[in-house]
Amino acid sequence: MKRQKIQAPCAILIMLANVVVFLALTMQGMTENGGFLLEHGAMYLPYVIEEQQYYRVFTSMFLHFGFEHLMNNMVMLMVIGWNLEMEIGSIRFLIIYLLSGLGGNLMSACWSLKIGEYAISAGASGAIFGLIGALFYVAIRNRGRIGNITGRGIIVLIVLSLYFGYASSGVDNMAHIGGLVSGFFLGVLLYWKCDRKDGSMRV
């Protein structure tokens, strides 16, 4: 009997990794506490620069401030990530996710340096905004639609997400914008559409 291939395996594995990390930390302390997350790899620019703890740019992508923060990001990951991975493939999806998360954190770091304000930050939202940016580009290349998702719908999602981010306190909006821009340009670099009858690819 032929084994059925798992759809969107990277999106599922990333979600599971975030959930496992959250549960493991929950058994040790309060994930809503910034100091606790700082001890376990959250992003804090003075530590990154002065202590050369560069790993925080990466590890912070898998940490969340409480259950609600985790669930909001994981729902978005599965809705957006599932559609994107099915369209572009797992390897490209993973590249976009990780590099967008890093791009978002670097944008946040540059902004913090500019304004001279430093805060403890964590979460997968920069990477998820990167998926949104890449999905938007894919929709553009497919005449404004990818599956049941339209380009207009993605624009509405982006606008509402950024609006609520700026209307709320304690949100790393620069990480969201950095991730979004990174994801869009990574989509431009990595997405090729098969639009010829012979199946060949055209950039």
C-alpha positions as CSV (number, residue, x, y, z in Angstrom):
1,M,0.0,0.0,0.0
2,K,1.4,3.4,-1.0
3,R,2.2,5.7,1.9
4,Q,0.4,9.0,1.7
5,K,2.8,12.0,1.7
6,I,2.3,14.5,4.5
7,Q,1.3,17.9,3.2
8,A,3.1,21.0,4.5
9,P,5.6,19.1,6.7
10,C,7.8,22.1,7.5
11,A,4.8,24.2,8.7
12,I,3.7,21.3,10.9
13,L,7.2,20.7,12.3
14,I,7.8,24.4,13.0
15,M,4.5,24.6,14.8
16,L,5.3,21.5,16.9
17,A,8.8,22.9,17.7
18,N,7.2,26.1,19.0
19,V,4.6,24.2,21.1
20,V,7.2,21.9,22.6
21,V,9.5,24.7,23.5
22,F,6.6,26.6,25.1
23,L,5.4,23.5,27.1
24,A,9.0,22.8,28.3
25,L,9.4,26.4,29.5
26,T,6.0,26.4,31.1
27,M,7.0,23.6,33.3
28,Q,10.0,25.6,34.5
29,G,8.5,29.1,35.1
30,M,6.3,31.9,33.9
31,T,6.5,32.4,30.1
32,E,4.8,35.8,30.5
33,N,7.8,37.0,32.5
34,G,10.3,38.9,30.4
35,G,13.2,38.1,32.7
36,F,12.4,34.4,32.5
37,L,12.4,34.4,28.7
38,L,15.6,36.4,28.7
39,E,17.3,33.6,30.6
40,H,16.1,31.2,27.9
41,G,17.1,33.0,24.8
42,A,14.8,36.0,24.2
43,M,16.1,38.9,22.2
44,Y,17.7,41.8,24.1
45,L,20.0,44.0,22.1
46,P,22.5,44.9,24.9
47,Y,23.1,41.2,25.4
48,V,23.5,40.6,21.7
49,I,26.0,43.4,21.2
50,E,27.9,43.8,24.5
51,E,27.9,40.1,25.5
52,Q,28.1,38.9,21.8
53,Q,25.1,36.5,22.4
54,Y,24.2,36.5,18.7
55,Y,22.2,33.2,19.1
56,R,19.4,35.3,20.6
57,V,18.5,36.6,17.1
58,F,17.6,33.0,16.3
59,T,16.4,31.5,19.5
60,S,13.9,34.3,20.2
61,M,11.9,33.1,17.2
62,F,10.8,30.0,19.1
63,L,9.8,31.8,22.4
64,H,6.4,33.3,23.3
65,F,5.0,35.5,26.0
66,G,2.2,33.2,27.2
67,F,-0.4,30.9,25.7
68,E,-2.4,33.6,23.8
69,H,0.8,34.9,22.1
70,L,1.7,31.3,21.1
71,M,-1.8,30.4,19.8
72,N,-2.2,33.6,17.8
73,N,1.1,32.9,16.0
74,M,0.5,29.2,15.5
75,V,-2.9,29.7,14.0
76,M,-1.4,32.3,11.5
77,L,1.5,29.9,10.8
78,M,-0.8,27.1,9.8
79,V,-3.2,29.2,7.8
80,I,-0.6,31.2,5.9
81,G,2.2,28.6,6.1
82,W,0.2,25.7,4.8
83,N,-0.9,27.6,1.7
84,L,2.6,28.9,1.0
85,E,4.4,25.6,1.5
86,M,2.0,23.8,-0.7
87,E,2.8,26.3,-3.5
88,I,6.5,26.7,-3.2
89,G,7.8,23.5,-1.6
90,S,9.2,22.7,1.8
91,I,12.8,23.8,1.3
92,R,11.9,27.3,0.0
93,F,9.3,27.6,2.7
94,L,11.8,26.9,5.4
95,I,14.3,29.3,3.9
96,I,11.7,32.1,3.8
97,Y,10.5,31.4,7.3
98,L,14.0,31.4,9.0
99,L,15.5,34.3,7.0
100,S,12.4,36.4,7.4
101,G,12.5,35.8,11.2
102,L,16.1,36.8,11.2
103,G,15.4,39.8,9.0
104,G,12.6,41.0,11.3
105,N,14.9,40.7,14.4
106,L,17.7,42.6,12.6
107,M,15.2,45.4,11.6
108,S,14.0,45.6,15.2
109,A,17.6,45.8,16.4
110,C,18.5,48.6,14.0
111,W,15.5,50.6,15.0
112,S,16.2,50.1,18.7
113,L,19.8,51.3,18.1
114,K,18.4,54.4,16.3
115,I,15.9,55.4,19.0
116,G,18.1,54.2,22.0
117,E,15.3,52.1,23.5
118,Y,15.8,48.4,24.3
119,A,13.2,45.8,25.2
120,I,13.1,42.1,25.7
121,S,11.4,40.6,22.6
122,A,10.4,37.1,21.5
123,G,8.0,35.4,19.2
124,A,7.5,33.9,15.7
125,S,5.6,36.9,14.3
126,G,8.5,38.3,12.3
127,A,8.9,35.0,10.5
128,I,5.1,34.7,10.0
129,F,4.9,38.2,8.6
130,G,7.6,37.0,6.2
131,L,5.3,34.2,5.1
132,I,2.6,36.7,4.5
133,G,4.9,38.8,2.4
134,A,6.0,35.8,0.3
135,L,2.4,34.6,-0.1
136,F,1.5,38.1,-1.3
137,Y,4.1,37.9,-4.0
138,V,3.0,34.4,-5.0
139,A,-0.6,35.7,-5.3
140,I,0.6,38.6,-7.5
141,R,2.4,36.1,-9.8
142,N,-0.8,34.0,-10.0
143,R,-3.1,36.8,-11.1
144,G,-4.1,37.9,-7.6
145,R,-5.1,34.5,-6.1
146,I,-3.5,31.4,-4.6
147,G,-6.1,28.8,-3.7
148,N,-8.9,30.4,-1.7
149,I,-6.7,33.3,-0.7
150,T,-6.7,36.5,-2.8
151,G,-4.2,39.3,-3.0
152,R,-6.8,41.8,-1.7
153,G,-7.4,39.5,1.3
154,I,-3.7,39.4,2.0
155,I,-3.5,43.2,1.8
156,V,-6.4,43.5,4.3
157,L,-4.6,41.1,6.6
158,I,-1.4,43.1,6.4
159,V,-3.1,46.4,7.1
160,L,-5.2,45.1,10.0
161,S,-2.2,43.3,11.5
162,L,0.0,46.3,11.4
163,Y,-2.8,48.6,12.6
164,F,-3.5,46.4,15.7
165,G,0.2,46.2,16.3
166,Y,0.6,49.9,16.4
167,A,-2.6,50.3,18.4
168,S,-1.4,47.9,21.1
169,S,1.4,48.3,23.5
170,G,4.4,45.9,23.8
171,V,4.4,44.9,20.2
172,D,7.6,44.8,18.2
173,N,6.2,46.4,15.0
174,M,9.7,46.8,13.4
175,A,10.2,43.0,13.6
176,H,6.8,42.6,11.8
177,I,7.7,45.1,9.1
178,G,11.2,43.7,8.7
179,G,9.8,40.2,8.4
180,L,7.2,41.3,5.9
181,V,9.7,43.0,3.6
182,S,12.2,40.2,3.9
183,G,9.5,37.6,3.0
184,F,8.3,39.5,0.0
185,F,11.8,39.9,-1.5
186,L,12.7,36.3,-0.6
187,G,9.5,35.3,-2.5
188,V,10.8,37.3,-5.5
189,L,14.1,35.4,-5.4
190,L,12.8,31.9,-4.7
191,Y,9.5,31.5,-6.4
192,W,9.3,30.3,-10.0
193,K,6.0,29.7,-11.6
194,C,5.4,26.8,-14.0
195,D,3.4,28.5,-16.7
196,R,4.3,26.7,-19.9
197,K,2.6,23.7,-21.4
198,D,5.9,21.7,-21.4
199,G,6.2,22.2,-17.6
200,S,9.4,24.3,-17.8
201,M,10.0,27.1,-15.4
202,R,10.0,30.8,-16.1
203,V,11.2,33.4,-13.5
